[in-house]
Amino acid sequence: MQPGDNFEPERFELREGPLYHFEVDRREFFCALGAGVLITCLSSDAVAQTTSPQTANPRTIDARIHVADDGTVTVFSGKVEEGQGARTELAMAAAEELGVPLERVRVQLADTSLTPDDGLTAGSRTTPGTIPAVRQAAAVARGYLDAERKAKTGAPVKAPADWRLLGTGKWRTDARDIVTGAHKYPSDVAREGMLYGCVLRPPAYGATLESVDLDAARKLAGVVAVKDGDFAGCAARTSYAARKAVEALAAGARWQTAPRSSSATLFSDLREKAREKVAPLAGSTHAATFHTAYVQHAPMEPRAAVAEWQDGKLTVWTGTSNPFSVRDALVQAFHITKDKVRVIVPDFGGGCGGKHTGEAAIEAARLAKEAGKPVKVHWTRAEEFMWAYFRPAALIDASAVLNRDGVLEAWQFTNYNSGGAALQTPYRIARKQEKYVACDAPLRQGSYRALASTANNFAREAFMDELAAAAGRDPLDFRMAHLDNERIRAVLTAATERFGWARRRKEKRAPNRGIGVACGMEKNSVVAACVEIEVDPRTLTPRLLEIVEAFECGAILNPANTRSQVEGCILMGLGAALREEIQFENGRLTNGRFSAYKVTRLHDVPPKMEILLLDRRNQPSAGAGETPILAVGPAMANAMFEVTGKRVRSMPLR
Amino acid sequence: MAMIRFTVNGEPRSLETEPDRPLLEVLREDLGLTGTKYGCGEGQCRACTVLLEGRPIVSCLTPVQAAAGKKILTIEALAAGGPLHRVQQAFVDEGAMQCGYCTPGMVLRAAALLDQFPKPTEVQILAALDGSLCRCCGYPRILAAVRRAAGMTTEAAYAAR
């Protein structure tokens, strides 16, 4: 077994509740779809079943396909579309197996009244989990519809060699609606008589509401105000009026606050608050400590929800990657039964792991209940920064025993706070001790694109470079000498050959320029990147001039989208490498706005960017939206060493 | 409250509202034009871009009274039921969207650029779009789309950088 095969879901993504076998009223289906054939297919999520015993949650994927009498095909999936390309990929999978044109396939996503519960959309699970189930169901449908064969079971899915649609590049099927502004995101949903809501936020983390004067808001025209436990908010005819009403509430609100920690002492705090101490590696010859900052997803569309109560039933439109869990949260919050709640997730404006929760849904529903009218809550950017959650900061201790022959004999690697993904080194080392240690964290933390694997891979790949230098070896040769995994070797070879690594290592470079390499493996896909950077001699900050990244995720289903995901990952990772760092002081964010928290911009895009996709048709398809983020940070850190002679051990890089 | 009169997407509109309300909210909430997006409220992401007298502005920071008596164009009217504007078509052809939430603002910025400079240089394209944020970081495809709309080859664009 290769490292990485032993897939372990992120602990922060273990939010999936029990597996519900959602019962659907068949009449509801046929009312919506007209006469036809409905195929339901249960298939096991093979990878999820290989999780370690304590996290094992063997589940089935419940794929449903409806073929109407007019030939229209509808695929039902509980997955969501947030820009990662699931909708198009699911349509392609069904069209391929049914042998129908892509245009004839409609995809119904994430509606708790219509679709099966496919759990959370996260962890690059749609491609290896849901797609095979949909293909299987579509293959069964094809067999069933074939009057000659009448085969209802055991219809084989097409071999990749026979693919006509899968493996070709397709863009979003609803692109026209996007470019014309016609697509309705959750924040665009409007209902008859709808009001706009605004929530009274605490001044700092941990502050509790002692008292608030609702009359201050209620005396404003057309304002509904409510306080319920720690929640207080208003709804009004416009967002403007709702904001004014909440300002009136805030003026008279009394809060109890307690001192909170600050980002200035973050890493010493994490070490102090580690729930376990790890004994140092015996005989260690090299040791280093790495830091990665708290960062935020900051999706373009902040959290939004529209809630409507009708005859005791609640319908919520919201942007979340976890529709069934949000439904359950609403059930719990309002003490009602599951059949009384429907959560609909329109394709929304980005998440990258940041929308696993349903805060806006609960807030909108509470206000709507009070108002007796539908209410929309759309978080401001400031609210999104402060009250969403963060990718956890990481403190990582790495140490090793490097012998006189330049061979790694022992390895110790401890991640404090950020998680265990990609904790295991892919390099061949006889003695290894790799551990994740939880800490009492100062901020609310959760999933993020590739989550902990970014920090773990950064520290490991930066440390490998230090060890290569200590051994007097070229960074690429040193890695290869310790690397058995053929897939990682292949992407490393592809990226370095294309980049001209061996030649460029020997060449004299322009002043302040350096090159670096890094690789990684996660969620059953592999990546390697070579970069050239320029370091500003005054500020010592890097600029990315060139990146060549090779990525392999098995058989590629939609190369156009895979390429977009790889490009997006590199550039999102670049923001965290260059600048992104959440700062906080005594429970308040001090840079929670785009003018202070500088995400990747157009001018950061390197002039040269080359993506090499290695298509392995004989390998199962893996997701492509996460792993490609892993290499850019460490490759740039390693390139900075070449320029400055100083090791960079933190992200942002400095 | 004040009576505000302006022209939106070719139609004269008048409405009574607070004069300091952001134009963005009036467009979205009063006129139902939700193609214009809220992204940050501080003019830093440009998702809320509309054209005021043909010039791109951030509608989140523009009080509605500043638009009184003026012509506004939102994303809904760029194609106006007809064939797509060449920038829109280029975004479709180049797959220049992931979640697509930034797309209306990007498209309007690019359309305004091409109005001003039908054959923009690479430097002009970068300058026109640099402040528009895309958190999917789909910038390479967005650039490819704008270059395509401008009739520029990718090779020529790289040579210019």
Interface residues (C-beta under 8 A of the other chain):
Chain A: E82 G83 Q84 G85 G169 W171 R172 A175 R176 I178 V179 T180 G181 A182 H183 K184 Y185 S187 D188 A190 Y196 T238 S239 Y240 H297 A298 P299 M300 E301 P302 D347 F348 G349 G350 C352 H378 T380 R381 A382 A560 N561 S564 E567 G568 C569 I570 L571 M572 L574 G575 R593 F594 S595 V599 T600 R601 L602 H603 V605 P607 K608 M609
Chain B: T17 E18 R21 P22 E25 R28 E29 D30 G32 L33 T34 G35 T36 K37 Y38 G39 C40 G41 E42 Q44 C45 A47 T74 I75 E76 L78 A79 L84 Q88 F91 V92 G95 M97 Q98 C99 G100 Y101 C102 T103 P104 V107 L126 L129 D130 G131 S132 L133 C134 R135 C136 C137 G138 Y139 P140 R141 I142 L143 Y158 R161
